[in-house]
Amino acid sequence: MEDLYLDLVKRCLTNWIQLGQDYAEFDPEARAEGRDWPPSGLTMIGLNRLDNVQACVQDVLANKVPGDFIETGVWRGGAVIFMRALLKAYHITNRRVWVADSFAGVPPPNAKRYPMDAGMRYDLYPQLAVPMEEVQRNFARYGLLDDQVRFLPGWFRDSLPSAPIETLSLLRLDGDLYESTMDALVHLYPKLSVGGYIIIDDYGGVDACRQAVHDYRTSHGITEDIREIDWTGVYWQRVNS
């Protein structure tokens, strides 16, 4: 029953259920790989990357890896809603899902400090700015807005250093920019338990994000193998403290 519930949640979050209402011509491969933007869906990461979230969560639960779950950069909330659905399906009440976002879109690039972000004007896309109240309503629509869901509003450089998070077992980054990716790594990766997973959504599709990951890994001696999920998403399991 858990698998049936979780499969239905994934198909609803990607708007696979009402696919005909999004586009006249629906491309199931593009939707599975997260290559399109479903106008009425709650996530653009696709089924494959949702499957990856599920596999990582199931592994940390099975192996009792301590820590909460977080996504940095949530858009309409689909991935974090799915994280909360996983906890619900497995009757887990002692972990939280942290929802970190500016809820005002992507910050303007600071090209002077982060040259890799030059020209990345994602801040000019108003469709990326989803208010926190809308994300909360999306959680509520699935019956998943409760005290196991915590919101961290603000730019990552401001919200993450003081975030009241003790330990993480799942860290999912979806911030696009070098700055946003590095802020999340600096302030959250040290809290990731050995045995936990880090997922980088934009690694394959955004050069600046990929460079931030490599710079952080190099400076901290991280050698765990990076595993590919699909054309843009990657992850690794932390095995060294």
C-alpha positions as CSV (number, residue, x, y, z in Angstrom):
1,M,0.0,0.0,0.0
2,E,2.9,2.4,0.7
3,D,4.2,1.9,-2.8
4,L,0.8,2.6,-4.4
5,Y,0.4,5.7,-2.3
6,L,3.8,7.1,-3.1
7,D,3.5,6.3,-6.8
8,L,0.2,8.2,-6.9
9,V,1.8,11.2,-5.0
10,K,4.6,11.4,-7.6
11,R,2.2,11.3,-10.5
12,C,0.1,14.0,-9.0
13,L,3.1,16.3,-8.1
14,T,4.4,16.1,-11.7
15,N,0.8,16.5,-13.0
16,W,1.1,13.2,-14.8
17,I,-2.5,12.4,-13.8
18,Q,-3.9,15.4,-15.7
19,L,-1.3,15.5,-18.4
20,G,-3.7,16.5,-21.1
21,Q,-4.4,19.8,-19.3
22,D,-0.8,20.9,-19.4
23,Y,0.0,20.5,-23.1
24,A,-1.8,19.5,-26.3
25,E,1.1,17.1,-27.0
26,F,2.4,15.4,-23.8
27,D,5.9,14.0,-23.9
28,P,6.2,11.3,-21.2
29,E,9.9,11.0,-21.6
30,A,10.4,14.8,-21.1
31,R,8.2,14.8,-18.0
32,A,9.9,11.7,-16.5
33,E,13.3,13.4,-17.0
34,G,12.1,16.8,-15.7
35,R,12.9,18.5,-19.0
36,D,9.6,20.5,-19.1
37,W,7.8,22.9,-16.8
38,P,4.4,21.5,-16.0
39,P,2.2,24.7,-15.7
40,S,0.0,23.2,-13.0
41,G,2.4,20.6,-11.5
42,L,4.1,21.2,-8.2
43,T,7.6,20.1,-9.3
44,M,9.7,20.3,-12.4
45,I,12.2,17.6,-11.4
46,G,10.3,14.8,-13.1
47,L,9.7,11.2,-12.0
48,N,13.3,10.0,-12.2
49,R,14.6,12.5,-9.6
50,L,11.6,11.8,-7.4
51,D,12.4,8.1,-7.6
52,N,15.9,9.0,-6.5
53,V,14.5,10.9,-3.5
54,Q,12.5,7.9,-2.6
55,A,15.4,5.5,-2.9
56,C,17.6,7.7,-0.7
57,V,15.0,8.1,2.0
58,Q,14.2,4.4,2.1
59,D,17.9,3.7,2.5
60,V,18.4,6.1,5.4
61,L,15.3,4.8,7.1
62,A,16.2,1.2,6.7
63,N,19.7,1.8,8.0
64,K,18.6,4.2,10.8
65,V,20.8,7.0,9.5
66,P,20.0,10.0,11.9
67,G,18.8,13.3,10.7
68,D,16.1,15.4,9.0
69,F,15.5,16.1,5.3
70,I,16.0,19.4,3.6
71,E,15.7,20.9,0.1
72,T,17.3,24.3,-0.7
73,G,15.3,25.8,-3.5
74,V,11.8,24.3,-3.5
75,W,9.8,26.2,-6.2
76,R,6.2,25.1,-5.6
77,G,7.2,22.5,-3.1
78,G,6.9,19.2,-4.9
79,A,10.1,17.5,-3.8
80,V,9.7,18.5,-0.1
81,I,6.0,17.5,-0.2
82,F,7.1,14.1,-1.4
83,M,9.7,13.9,1.4
84,R,6.9,14.5,3.9
85,A,4.7,11.9,2.1
86,L,7.5,9.4,2.6
87,L,7.6,10.0,6.3
88,K,3.8,9.7,6.4
89,A,3.8,6.5,4.5
90,Y,6.4,4.9,6.8
91,H,4.8,6.3,10.0
92,I,8.0,8.3,10.9
93,T,7.3,11.0,13.5
94,N,10.7,11.9,14.8
95,R,12.2,13.5,11.6
96,R,11.4,16.9,10.1
97,V,11.4,18.2,6.5
98,W,13.0,21.6,6.1
99,V,11.8,23.9,3.3
100,A,14.5,26.5,2.5
101,D,13.7,29.1,-0.1
102,S,13.7,32.8,-0.6
103,F,10.1,32.5,-1.7
104,A,10.9,35.5,-3.9
105,G,12.8,33.8,-6.8
106,V,16.5,33.5,-7.5
107,P,18.8,36.2,-6.3
108,P,20.5,38.5,-8.8
109,P,24.0,37.3,-9.6
110,N,26.9,38.7,-7.6
111,A,29.3,38.4,-10.5
112,K,32.1,40.4,-8.7
113,R,32.3,37.8,-5.9
114,Y,31.1,34.8,-7.9
115,P,32.3,35.2,-11.5
116,M,30.7,31.9,-12.5
117,D,27.2,33.4,-11.9
118,A,27.8,36.3,-14.4
119,G,24.9,36.6,-16.8
120,M,22.7,34.1,-15.0
121,R,19.6,36.3,-14.7
122,Y,17.2,33.8,-13.3
123,D,16.0,36.6,-11.1
124,L,14.2,38.0,-14.1
125,Y,11.8,34.9,-14.2
126,P,8.8,35.8,-12.1
127,Q,7.5,32.3,-12.4
128,L,10.3,31.1,-10.2
129,A,9.1,33.3,-7.3
130,V,6.5,31.3,-5.4
131,P,5.3,32.8,-2.1
132,M,5.7,30.7,1.1
133,E,2.0,30.9,1.6
134,E,1.4,29.2,-1.7
135,V,3.9,26.4,-0.9
136,Q,2.1,25.9,2.5
137,R,-1.2,25.6,0.7
138,N,0.3,23.0,-1.6
139,F,1.4,21.0,1.5
140,A,-2.1,21.3,2.9
141,R,-3.7,20.1,-0.3
142,Y,-1.9,16.8,0.2
143,G,-2.8,16.7,3.9
144,L,0.9,17.1,4.8
145,L,1.2,20.5,6.4
146,D,2.0,19.8,10.1
147,D,4.7,20.4,12.7
148,Q,7.1,18.0,11.0
149,V,7.4,20.6,8.2
150,R,9.6,23.7,9.0
151,F,10.1,26.7,6.7
152,L,13.3,28.6,6.3
153,P,12.5,31.8,4.3
154,G,15.2,34.1,3.0
155,W,18.3,34.1,0.8
156,F,20.5,31.1,1.7
157,R,23.4,33.4,2.8
158,D,21.0,34.8,5.5
159,S,18.8,31.8,6.5
160,L,21.1,28.8,6.5
161,P,23.9,29.9,8.9
162,S,21.5,30.2,11.7
163,A,19.1,27.4,10.7
164,P,18.1,25.4,13.9
165,I,19.0,22.1,12.2
166,E,21.1,19.6,14.2
167,T,21.5,16.7,11.8
168,L,20.5,15.8,8.3
169,S,20.2,12.5,6.5
170,L,19.1,13.9,3.2
171,L,20.3,17.2,1.7
172,R,18.9,18.2,-1.7
173,L,20.2,21.3,-3.4
174,D,18.3,23.1,-6.2
175,G,19.7,26.6,-6.2
176,D,21.1,26.9,-9.7
177,L,23.7,29.6,-8.9
178,Y,27.3,29.0,-7.8
179,E,26.5,31.3,-4.8
180,S,23.3,29.4,-3.8
181,T,25.0,26.0,-4.2
182,M,28.1,27.0,-2.2
183,D,26.0,28.6,0.6
184,A,24.1,25.4,1.0
185,L,27.2,23.2,1.0
186,V,29.1,25.4,3.4
187,H,26.3,25.6,6.0
188,L,24.6,22.2,5.6
189,Y,27.0,19.5,4.4
190,P,28.8,19.4,7.8
191,K,25.5,18.5,9.3
192,L,25.0,15.5,7.0
193,S,25.3,12.2,8.8
194,V,27.7,9.5,7.6
195,G,25.4,7.2,5.5
196,G,23.2,10.2,4.5
197,Y,22.8,11.4,0.9
198,I,23.3,14.7,-0.9
199,I,21.5,15.3,-4.1
200,I,22.5,18.1,-6.6
201,D,19.6,18.9,-8.9
202,D,21.4,21.3,-11.3
203,Y,24.8,19.6,-11.6
204,G,24.5,18.5,-15.2
205,G,22.5,21.5,-16.5
206,V,24.2,24.5,-14.9
207,D,28.0,25.0,-15.2
208,A,28.1,27.3,-12.2
209,C,26.4,24.8,-9.9
210,R,28.7,22.0,-11.0
211,Q,31.8,24.2,-10.4
212,A,30.6,25.0,-6.9
213,V,30.2,21.3,-6.1
214,H,33.7,20.6,-7.4
215,D,35.3,23.5,-5.6
216,Y,33.7,22.5,-2.3
217,R,34.6,18.8,-2.7
218,T,38.2,19.7,-3.5
219,S,38.6,22.1,-0.6
220,H,37.2,19.6,1.9
221,G,38.8,16.5,0.5
222,I,35.5,14.8,-0.4
223,T,36.2,11.7,-2.5
224,E,32.9,9.8,-2.6
225,D,31.8,8.8,-6.1
226,I,29.3,11.2,-7.7
227,R,26.5,9.1,-9.2
228,E,24.3,10.2,-12.1
229,I,20.5,10.2,-11.7
230,D,19.6,11.6,-15.1
231,W,20.8,14.3,-17.5
232,T,21.2,16.9,-14.7
233,G,20.7,15.4,-11.3
234,V,23.5,13.6,-9.4
235,Y,24.0,12.4,-5.8
236,W,26.5,10.8,-3.5
237,Q,26.4,9.0,-0.2
238,R,28.5,10.4,2.6
239,V,30.8,7.6,3.8
240,N,33.6,9.7,5.5
241,S,33.1,12.0,8.5
